[in-house]
Amino acid sequence: MPSLNHERAPLYEALLEYRERKNRSFHVPGHKNGRVYEEQGQNGQKIRSFAHEQEVLRQLMAIDVTEITGTDDLHQPTGVIRDAQELAADCFGAEETYFLVNGSTVGNLALILTCCTEPGDVLIVQRNVHKSILHGLMLAGAHAVFVTPQLDAPSGLPTAPTVDAITEALERHPAAKGVLLCSPNYYGMGVDLQAIAEAVHAHGKQLLIDEAHGAHYGLHPDLPASALQCGADGVVQSTHKMLSSLTMSAMLHVQGDRLNGGLLKQRLAMLQSSSPSYPLMASLDVCRRWLHTRGADAFTRGLEAVSWFRSSMEQLPCYSLLPQPAQGVEGEGAYSSLDPFKLTVRDRTGRYSGYELQEKLEELGCVPEMSDVVHVVFVFTLGSTMEDAKALFHALEQIHSCYGEVGNSHISIEKKDHTNFLHHTSTLISDPVPFRLQPLAADAWETVSLEQAIHREVAEMVIPYPPGIPLLYPGEWITEEMMLFLEQLSQQGAKCQGVHDTTLKTLRVVKK
Ligand SMILES: Cc1ncc(COP(=O)(O)O)c(C=O)c1O
């Protein structure tokens, strides 16, 4: 391949040229480069009643084109989109890269529909996955063999399954089409994907990775290796999350010949709009140019800010941070890498839940990414600055100084560790669970007591929270062991999502 010029952003440049040409538009989109908000008065002069829309949207609308001469076609790229995707593939180390205009969501759907082509095809999937993966399984009519993830005991957070569990699942299900995992998780905790890729490939299967939270991986020596570098066959990344493209823009990278490339293209054409947003795609092009031309330096400012924050937090002992995994302790710990840009903070005194801490921080003008019962997660990126880090530190310091004496904790940080249960029973690796699109008819299920639910097919999802790993998916069968465990959770007052009866005294099951 001739050497690629990463100073160019061919798609973005085509849009700027389009804007400069000021041609008359006799094509969609209907806003006519945003002119719709430019109201004309009686004598033709512009009036400003829609000044706000004009100011906010006009810049964007000026490059919001469609497939006209010179702007190429996402579904059959031969021009600037092809060039932009080739440059992206080169930057991220893929053989082929596809731009996505519906986030990692559509990438996950496309990967599953490429891997599982017949209803009943088996896919090995980690139990705790994003809903887009469940939707992909539904669309494909696939059967999922769920593998329980590891649980980080100190934080109570689930990561991904061990290589041994994946290998065992592959051995039990030799007809499986592939393995789909998510790494890193929302908290930035990742597992050793290289070992998993080797195991999956040794069984002649493809490894698909939902790397929605790791689009920046592999691009700086301080960042963990990317899933592609570890050998994954198909990888989905939300470029908009941890890099710098517009929300909803994402990329799907592939390498090797295990994935059916022709079918993948057909799936993407089926799932993505025939009018994909050019501002979204151009933002991917610009993001790639920024990364490639800056190299590792693109991350310097953000990394400096986040490492200053991390070390400054030692001055505030009432908080703890999710630690980097211990190096060189092979086989120990549920994660082997931690995204340095993700900071998971918890109130060690137990006075504030993660939710309360988030609320207090927001009152002080610092908005976290998310919180759970215990933790608050802060996302730094290549766009973060030292001022951001200092503002966050001072906000946490201010909350800390209002603590008074440590000691009147009202948060009991219980870790009802149901993965222990899942690890110690036959449910570590589930039987194939059928997914289908047809909703269960209202008269197809009934509500029964837990005792009556034994040996019945469950009709709803059961997700004790925390840690938020689904214990049962619709279509799974309830063993006596499972029933006893559910009973125990119910007696402990565990919070449960997905179920109609959150006290877990009854369950919906499929009628006999
Ligand atoms: C693990 C994971 N996968 C996929 C997605 C979907 O990504 P997107 O919002 O880019 O569609 C998310 C969204 O938060 C996610 O957390």
The ligand as an ORCA input file, in Angstrom:
! r2SCAN-3c Opt
* xyz 0 1
  C     -19.897     -1.765     27.147
  C     -20.672     -0.947     26.172
  N     -20.850     -1.410     24.936
  C     -21.543     -0.726     24.014
  C     -22.106      0.485     24.326
  C     -22.875      1.220     23.275
  O     -22.098      2.287     22.840
  P     -22.706      3.516     22.037
  O     -23.311      4.420     23.034
  O     -21.497      4.107     21.355
  O     -23.692      2.984     21.070
  C     -21.947      1.013     25.611
  C     -22.552      2.301     25.965
  O     -22.419      2.833     27.016
  C     -21.223      0.274     26.557
  O     -21.061      0.715     27.813
*
